[in-house]
């Protein structure tokens, strides 16, 4: 059985690093990307972890230019181009495409829950206005509704540049339904979990992998998990699952979790500044201690 390897991909939704005046810090962001090289399949800037919701168009373009020119080696590089205004979203997607980014990730509109027709209209409008490859970003905890498998299939079938979906949803049923409904008809459509602890399930269910935040902090661990899948070593896959289940406690140290990731990168010596956009605050001493303990416990776990 051990030669039955499975292909998997892990993409990092990279944090955005600012200087102490709140400006995009080119050098520190590149250090984050460098720390991922050789470990993960790629990264996406300006996802939820990248604080897309706090970045104006100019800052967004600065980040897109930065990752468009980054020497990515074998990695894929993507950009979040989520804006509440559908035309701004399309304009940012076009900018990313011009800068040579591999694709864009766009959250479905938030504030008012949309019905299936509204979701279809939003993504079809963007897809018609850009040549960029588009990943649908489904995040019901933030939007108040879910992108249905039926609408996903309709979009992927109609628009060849809608190439995948990130499913940030705690249970795995919806993701499995997307895989069964869409991948069955369009095998090259890519399906990713949005939570790190759902990575293995998505791969085993026939999806592609995960776009998960913890890979900012411990990219080597996720490289090792992908290697276990590639080697068909299910005992190792299971051991990684148990460790990631422990590591998920990182998300609970501070709400939201973004300052926690920055503090961990600062502790690793990868970045200097853990500045977050207002109203987020940095970790206090007690939370920092808690983070160190979680990472230490996971390190010694077997």
C-alpha positions as CSV (number, residue, x, y, z in Angstrom):
1,X,0.0,0.0,0.0
2,X,2.9,2.4,0.8
3,X,3.6,3.2,-2.9
4,X,0.1,4.7,-3.4
5,X,1.3,8.4,-3.2
6,X,-1.2,11.2,-3.3
7,X,-0.6,14.7,-4.7
8,X,-1.4,17.6,-2.4
9,X,-0.9,21.3,-2.3
10,X,-0.5,23.7,0.6
11,X,-0.8,27.4,-0.1
12,X,0.0,30.0,2.5
13,X,-2.4,33.0,3.0
14,X,0.6,35.3,3.8
15,X,0.4,37.9,6.6
16,X,1.0,41.5,5.4
17,X,3.9,43.2,7.2
18,X,3.8,47.0,7.9
19,X,6.5,49.3,9.2
20,X,5.8,51.2,12.4
21,X,4.0,54.0,10.5
22,X,1.6,51.4,9.0
23,X,3.1,51.4,5.4
24,X,3.7,48.2,3.4
25,X,7.2,47.1,4.3
26,X,8.7,45.6,1.2
27,X,11.7,44.0,2.8
28,X,9.9,42.4,5.6
29,X,7.2,41.0,3.3
30,X,9.8,39.5,1.1
31,X,11.4,37.8,4.2
32,X,8.0,36.2,4.9
33,X,7.9,34.9,1.3
34,X,11.5,33.7,1.5
35,X,10.6,31.7,4.6
36,X,8.0,29.8,2.7
37,X,10.2,29.0,-0.3
38,X,10.9,25.3,-0.7
39,X,8.2,24.3,1.8
40,X,4.8,25.2,0.5
41,X,3.2,25.1,-3.0
42,X,2.6,28.9,-3.1
43,X,1.2,31.8,-1.3
44,X,-1.6,34.3,-1.6
45,X,-1.3,37.9,-0.4
46,X,-4.3,39.9,0.8
47,X,-6.5,37.0,1.9
48,X,-8.2,37.4,5.3
49,X,-4.9,36.7,7.0
50,X,-3.3,39.4,4.9
51,X,-5.8,42.0,6.2
52,X,-7.3,42.8,2.7
53,X,-10.2,44.5,4.4
54,X,-7.9,47.2,5.8
55,X,-5.9,48.0,2.6
56,X,-6.9,50.8,0.3
57,X,-6.4,50.4,-3.5
58,X,-2.9,52.0,-3.5
59,X,-1.6,49.7,-0.7
60,X,-3.2,46.7,-2.5
61,X,-1.4,47.6,-5.7
62,X,1.9,48.0,-3.8
63,X,1.6,44.4,-2.5
64,X,0.5,43.0,-5.9
65,X,3.5,44.7,-7.5
66,X,5.8,43.2,-4.8
67,X,4.6,39.7,-5.2
68,X,4.4,40.0,-9.0
69,X,8.1,40.8,-9.2
70,X,9.1,38.3,-6.5
71,X,11.4,35.5,-7.5
72,X,9.0,32.7,-6.6
73,X,11.0,29.7,-7.9
74,X,8.6,26.7,-8.1
75,X,5.9,28.4,-6.0
76,X,2.7,29.8,-7.4
77,X,1.8,33.4,-6.3
78,X,-1.8,34.6,-5.9
79,X,-3.4,37.8,-4.8
80,X,-6.7,38.5,-3.0
81,X,-8.6,41.1,-5.0
82,X,-11.7,41.2,-2.8
83,X,-13.6,44.5,-2.8
84,X,-17.2,45.2,-2.0
85,X,-17.5,47.0,-5.3
86,X,-17.6,44.5,-8.1
87,X,-15.9,46.9,-10.6
88,X,-13.0,47.6,-8.1
89,X,-12.6,43.9,-7.6
90,X,-12.3,43.3,-11.4
91,X,-9.9,46.3,-11.8
92,X,-7.7,44.9,-9.0
93,X,-7.8,41.4,-10.7
94,X,-6.7,43.0,-14.0
95,X,-3.9,44.8,-12.2
96,X,-2.8,41.5,-10.6
97,X,-2.9,39.7,-14.0
98,X,-0.8,42.5,-15.6
99,X,1.8,42.1,-12.9
100,X,2.2,38.4,-13.7
101,X,0.4,37.0,-10.6
102,X,-0.8,33.4,-11.1
103,X,-4.4,34.0,-10.1
104,X,-6.7,35.9,-7.8
105,X,-8.9,34.9,-4.9
106,X,-12.1,36.8,-4.4
107,X,-14.5,36.5,-1.4
108,X,-18.2,36.5,-2.2
109,X,-19.9,39.8,-1.2
110,X,-20.4,40.3,2.4
111,X,-22.9,42.4,4.5
112,X,-26.1,41.2,2.9
113,X,-26.5,37.5,2.4
114,X,-26.9,36.7,-1.3
115,X,-29.1,34.1,-3.0
116,X,-27.7,31.8,-5.7
117,X,-28.6,34.2,-8.4
118,X,-26.8,37.1,-6.7
119,X,-23.6,35.0,-6.2
120,X,-23.7,34.0,-9.8
121,X,-24.1,37.6,-11.0
122,X,-21.2,38.8,-8.8
123,X,-18.7,36.2,-10.0
124,X,-19.8,36.2,-13.6
125,X,-19.5,40.0,-13.7
126,X,-15.9,39.8,-12.5
127,X,-15.0,36.8,-14.7
128,X,-16.3,38.8,-17.8
129,X,-14.2,41.8,-16.9
130,X,-10.8,40.1,-16.3
131,X,-8.6,37.4,-17.9
132,X,-7.1,36.5,-14.5
133,X,-7.6,33.0,-13.1
134,X,-10.1,33.3,-10.3
135,X,-10.5,31.3,-7.1
136,X,-13.9,31.7,-5.4
137,X,-13.4,32.3,-1.7
138,X,-16.3,30.9,0.3
139,X,-16.3,32.1,4.0
140,X,-19.8,31.8,5.4
141,X,-18.8,32.9,8.9
142,X,-18.0,36.3,7.3
143,X,-20.6,36.6,4.5
144,X,-23.6,35.0,6.2
145,X,-24.2,32.4,3.4
146,X,-22.4,29.7,1.5
147,X,-21.6,29.5,-2.2
148,X,-23.6,26.4,-3.3
149,X,-22.1,23.5,-5.2
150,X,-24.7,24.1,-8.0
151,X,-23.7,27.8,-8.5
152,X,-20.0,26.8,-8.3
153,X,-20.5,24.3,-11.1
154,X,-22.5,26.7,-13.2
155,X,-19.8,29.4,-12.9
156,X,-16.9,27.0,-13.5
157,X,-18.7,25.5,-16.5
158,X,-19.4,28.9,-18.1
159,X,-16.1,30.7,-17.3
160,X,-12.9,28.9,-17.9
161,X,-11.0,31.5,-15.8
162,X,-12.9,30.4,-12.7
163,X,-10.5,27.7,-11.8
164,X,-11.0,26.8,-8.1
165,X,-12.5,27.4,-4.7
166,X,-11.3,28.0,-1.2
167,X,-13.8,26.7,1.3
168,X,-13.3,28.3,4.7
169,X,-15.8,26.3,6.6
170,X,-15.3,24.2,9.8
171,X,-17.1,21.0,8.8
172,X,-16.1,19.1,5.6
173,X,-19.5,18.3,4.2
174,X,-19.9,21.3,2.0
175,X,-16.3,20.9,0.6
176,X,-17.0,17.3,-0.2
177,X,-20.2,18.3,-2.1
178,X,-18.1,20.9,-4.1
179,X,-15.6,18.1,-5.0
180,X,-18.4,15.7,-6.0
181,X,-20.4,18.2,-7.9
182,X,-17.8,20.3,-9.7
183,X,-14.6,18.2,-9.9
184,X,-16.6,15.3,-11.3
185,X,-17.6,17.5,-14.3
186,X,-14.5,19.6,-14.4
187,X,-11.5,17.6,-13.1
188,X,-9.0,20.4,-13.3
189,X,-11.1,22.6,-11.0
190,X,-9.1,23.1,-7.7
191,X,-10.7,22.7,-4.3
192,X,-9.0,23.8,-1.1
193,X,-9.8,23.7,2.5
194,X,-9.6,27.0,4.4
195,X,-8.8,25.5,7.8
196,X,-5.5,23.8,8.3
197,X,-7.1,20.8,10.2
198,X,-9.3,20.0,7.1
199,X,-6.3,19.5,4.8
200,X,-6.1,15.8,4.9
201,X,-9.8,15.3,4.6
202,X,-9.9,17.4,1.4
203,X,-7.0,15.5,-0.2
204,X,-8.6,12.1,0.8
205,X,-11.9,13.2,-0.6
206,X,-10.4,14.1,-4.0
207,X,-9.7,17.8,-3.5
208,X,-6.3,19.6,-3.9
209,X,-5.2,20.7,-0.5
210,X,-5.5,23.7,1.8
211,X,-5.0,27.4,1.8
212,X,-4.3,27.6,5.6
213,X,-2.9,30.2,7.9
214,X,-0.7,28.1,10.2
215,X,1.7,27.6,7.3
216,X,2.9,31.2,7.9
217,X,4.4,30.0,11.2
218,X,5.5,26.4,10.6
219,X,5.8,25.9,6.8
220,X,8.3,23.0,7.4
221,X,5.5,21.0,9.1
222,X,3.2,21.3,6.1
223,X,6.0,20.4,3.7
224,X,6.5,17.2,5.8
225,X,2.7,16.5,5.7
226,X,2.6,16.9,1.9
227,X,5.6,14.5,1.7
228,X,3.7,12.0,3.8
229,X,0.9,12.1,1.3
230,X,3.3,11.8,-1.7
231,X,4.9,8.7,-0.1
232,X,1.5,7.1,0.7
233,X,2.5,6.9,4.3
234,X,-0.9,7.0,6.0
235,X,0.6,6.6,9.5
236,X,2.6,9.8,9.0
237,X,-0.4,11.5,7.6
238,X,-2.4,10.6,10.7
239,X,0.5,11.8,13.0
240,X,0.5,15.2,11.2
241,X,-3.3,15.4,11.7
242,X,-2.9,14.9,15.4
243,X,-0.3,17.6,15.6
244,X,-2.3,20.1,13.5
245,X,-5.3,19.5,15.8
246,X,-3.0,20.7,18.7
247,X,-1.7,23.6,16.6
248,X,-5.2,24.9,15.9
249,X,-5.1,26.3,19.5
250,X,-3.0,29.1,18.0
251,X,-6.1,30.6,16.5
252,X,-7.6,31.0,19.9
253,X,-4.8,33.0,21.6
254,X,-6.0,36.4,20.4
255,X,-9.1,37.6,18.5
256,X,-8.6,38.0,15.6
257,X,-5.6,35.6,15.1
258,X,-3.6,37.8,12.8
259,X,-1.4,39.5,15.5
260,X,-0.7,36.0,16.8
261,X,0.8,34.9,13.5
262,X,2.9,38.1,13.3
263,X,4.2,37.6,16.9
264,X,5.2,34.0,16.0
265,X,7.1,35.2,12.9
266,X,8.7,37.9,15.1
267,X,9.7,35.2,17.6
268,X,11.2,33.1,14.8
269,X,13.3,36.1,13.8
270,X,11.7,36.4,10.3
271,X,10.2,39.8,10.8
272,X,10.9,42.7,13.1
273,X,7.5,44.5,13.3
274,X,4.3,42.8,14.4
275,X,2.3,46.0,13.7
276,X,-1.3,45.4,12.7
277,X,-3.8,47.8,11.2
278,X,-6.3,49.5,13.7
279,X,-8.3,48.4,15.6
280,X,-6.2,45.2,16.1
281,X,-3.7,45.1,19.0
282,X,-0.5,43.2,19.4
283,X,-0.3,40.3,21.9
284,X,0.2,41.0,25.5
285,X,2.8,39.2,27.6
286,X,0.3,36.5,28.8
287,X,-0.9,35.8,25.3
288,X,2.7,35.6,24.0
289,X,3.5,33.1,26.7
290,X,0.4,31.1,25.7
291,X,1.5,31.1,22.1
292,X,5.1,29.9,23.0
293,X,3.6,27.1,25.1
294,X,1.3,25.9,22.3
295,X,4.2,25.8,19.8
296,X,6.5,24.1,22.3
297,X,3.8,21.4,23.1
298,X,3.2,20.7,19.4
299,X,7.0,20.5,18.9
300,X,7.4,17.7,21.5
301,X,4.2,15.9,20.6
302,X,4.5,12.5,18.8
